[in-house]
C-alpha cells in the first residue's frame, strides 16, 4: 500500500488549497478514505472522511462548511479542498485508509500572513 500526497504549502488567511492523495497497492474503490491533521505535541485529529462510492461524507466541526473531501476512483485519488483557511488550520495533513493502519507521508499546510 502506498500513498503519494501533494498540494500543501503556505497560504494567507482566507485563502484556499487543495490536497491530493494518490493511492496504490489496494482496490481503492472498495475503501473509505479519510484526512487527518497533526500539530506538534498534539494527537492526530480527524478532519474528514468519504465512503467508497462518495455517497457519504463526514467532517470535523472545525472544518465543516470550509473543507470538502472528494475522490476519483478512476484515478485512485482522494482530495481535500480547503477554503477560508485560518491560522488554526496550520498542520501536517495525512490521508488515511479508514480502519486500517495505512497513512500517507504527510504534507505541511501553513496559514499565515
JOURLIN-V277581 format. One record per residue. RES is the residue in one letter. BURIAL is + if it has 16 or more other ideal C-beta (glycine too) atoms within 10 Angstrom, else -. Layout:
res=RES burial=BURIAL
res=RES burial=BURIAL
//
This chain:
res=X burial=-
res=X burial=-
res=X burial=+
res=X burial=-
res=X burial=+
res=X burial=-
res=X burial=+
res=X burial=+
res=X burial=-
res=X burial=-
res=X burial=+
res=X burial=-
res=X burial=-
res=X burial=-
res=X burial=-
res=X burial=-
res=X burial=+
res=X burial=-
res=X burial=+
res=X burial=+
res=X burial=+
res=X burial=+
res=X burial=+
res=X burial=-
res=X burial=-
res=X burial=-
res=X burial=-
res=X burial=+
res=X burial=-
res=X burial=-
res=X burial=+
res=X burial=+
res=X burial=+
res=X burial=+
res=X burial=+
res=X burial=+
res=X burial=+
res=X burial=-
res=X burial=-
res=X burial=-
res=X burial=-
res=X burial=-
res=X burial=-
res=X burial=+
res=X burial=-
res=X burial=-
res=X burial=+
res=X burial=+
res=X burial=+
res=X burial=+
res=X burial=-
res=X burial=+
res=X burial=-
res=X burial=-
res=X burial=-
res=X burial=-
res=X burial=-
res=X burial=-
res=X burial=+
res=X burial=-
res=X burial=-
res=X burial=-
res=X burial=+
res=X burial=-
res=X burial=-
res=X burial=-
res=X burial=+
res=X burial=+
res=X burial=+
res=X burial=-
res=X burial=+
res=X burial=-
res=X burial=-
res=X burial=-
res=X burial=-
res=X burial=+
res=X burial=+
res=X burial=+
res=X burial=+
res=X burial=+
res=X burial=-
res=X burial=+
res=X burial=-
res=X burial=-
res=X burial=+
res=X burial=-
res=X burial=-
res=X burial=-
res=X burial=+
res=X burial=+
res=X burial=+
res=X burial=+
res=X burial=+
res=X burial=+
res=X burial=+
res=X burial=+
res=X burial=+
res=X burial=-
res=X burial=-
res=X burial=-
res=X burial=-
res=X burial=+
res=X burial=+
res=X burial=+
res=X burial=-
res=X burial=+
res=X burial=+
res=X burial=-
res=X burial=+
res=X burial=-
res=X burial=+
res=X burial=-
res=X burial=-
//
